[in-house]
Amino acid sequence: MTARPETLPPATAPLPRGLFSRGPLAPLPLAPLPLWLALLVAAAAGPVLAAGFPSLSWWPLAFVGVGMILVTLRGRRAGTAALVGFVASLSFYLVLVHWTSLYLGPLPWIALATLESLFFAVGAMVITLAYRWIPRVWPSVLGRVGLLPVVVAGLWTAREAFVSVWPYGGFAWGRLAQSQSDSPFAPLVAWLGFSGLGFVMVLVVAVILECMRETRIAVSTRAIVAIGTVALVLAIPTWPATTSGSTRIAAVQGNGPAGYFDVRQPGDVLNSQVSATLPIVNQKVDMVVWPEGAADVDPTSNPEAAKVLDYLSQAMHAPIITGTITQRGGKVYNTSLLWEAGKGAVNYYDKIHPVPFGEYVPDRAFWRPFAPALIDLIGRDYTPGTRGNVFDVNGVKAGISICFDIADDQEVTDMARGGAQVILAQTNNADFGTTDENVQQLAIARLRAIETGRSLVNISTVGTSQIIDPNGRTIASIPAYKPGAMVASVPLGTTTTPADVFSRGIEYLVSGLGLAALMIAGATVARQRKATRGRAARN
């Protein structure tokens, strides 16, 4: 008995006159990789793609990884495409987010990678359908080299967009754009946002693959199209990040025992922050920025902690922006405070999207039986905030981001619309040790600075902390796991980037184009098959 070949049979009905075609054209033969080889290539594609992200940051490999995945999907049946996509995604996420296993063990790491891979499997299946249907409905060269890559890139973007917001607020880590913080493609994020940059990356790869495969045009023409596509993308100028004036910021990394499992007493993290701040107490600054959770004793309810902040704020003649945990109305919040000497907390922002299974357990009663020991480690559930994420700091508008907020497109859009001139990204990376998590988050922060045309202060309890200018360049930094302070005059952004203006519209547009074209093609193919069956019945 021989195994059924994966190759799909050619259409028996004549091909219709395509949208970009002057007449029917014979489709190029589909030549899918054997399933065993496709699975091997997919398993290798994940680590290659992950190598494009920090800490390796070999950004060209992100394009190679995408290409390897697309090659494995062409010509597959839907079921095997889902399997291949699942394997590629699993190998990618197991490498990219291995830091989730540092303290909690392999269960949450594997569970997260598996969940994301299930979504990727669905995305792989629809991309395979696009490779099958689009050339059949629009069989011209332009349909294959022009329209097909747009649809494939749009479907990839739609999958990324969906998993970034669902379930439980989604997991926006590992989007393709996040691999390009140090690449020549990074300036595109100011024009297109994260989703738009990811779309362009897949589009470039898909066009190159079609040019390699399209035998109906000369090799020289195909090379010109492939190289021209890359050149055209790189020729887009950097958005002019205009600034007006500056503000002098002190950002302090205390290197205190801020990890979940660190042995400490209440106030130890606060004391570490104070110790790292005292050496700069005589410097003239406009604001002092501390990390997420830097005041591990809530100064809004603890008089001693309040006195400490009052002293430093008065001594430095500047307000302090610090993270802490607050309780109001029986609810717990991950909060950033704007503290002024003698006035206390004059403004605050509560983290809008606490991390599921990290800062709270959604549907606790349902999930607890699966891993009671792990679920019970999360003893308190943070409540999502409802307040705006922009502070007025003595006339300077500062956008506030707490930890994984920086990966949330909507949070950044809200800052821009709220008039933020600078972004303060407070985080606590202590639970992830020396893994890649902190540099991956820093890469996202760097792209956010470019995307918004705003300087960004990425301040961590343990590092890596940096002040980044609106073009993504580092102004100042503190090494990881070293106490210290950065003091710098930071330019205030005044530009409004296209990414700010169009916000999620670019994401909706490219995703919608991909989904709409796929549905039209699917309906057309269904009509073709129905017509073919009708003719066969009459004959």
Secondary structure, DSSP 8 states (H G I E B T S, - for coil): -----S-----SS-----TT-SS-----------HHHHHHHHHHHHHHHHTTSTTT--THHHHHHHHHHHHHHTT--HHHHHHHHHHHHHHHHHHHTGGGGTTT-HHHHHHHHHHHHHHHHHHHHHHHHHHHHHHHHS-SHHIIIIIHHHHHHHHHHHHHHHHTTTTTT---TT-GGGG-TTSTTTTHHHHHHHHHHHHHHHHHHHHHHHHHH-TTS-HHHHHHHHHHHHHHHHTS------EEEEEEEEEEE---S-STT----TTHHHHHHHHHHGGGTTS--SEEE--TT-BSS-TTT-HHHHHHHHHHHHHHTS-EEEEEEEEETTEEEEEEEEEETTTEEEEEEE-SS--BTTTB-TTHHHHGGG-HHHHHH--S-B----S-SEEEETTEEEEEEEGGGGG-HHHHHHHHHTT-SEEEEEE--GGGTTSTHHHHHHHHHHHHHHHHT-EEEEEESSS-EEEE-TTS-EEEEE-TT--EEEEEEEEEE----HHHHHTTHHHHHHHHHHHHHHHHHHHHHHHHHHHHHHHHHH-
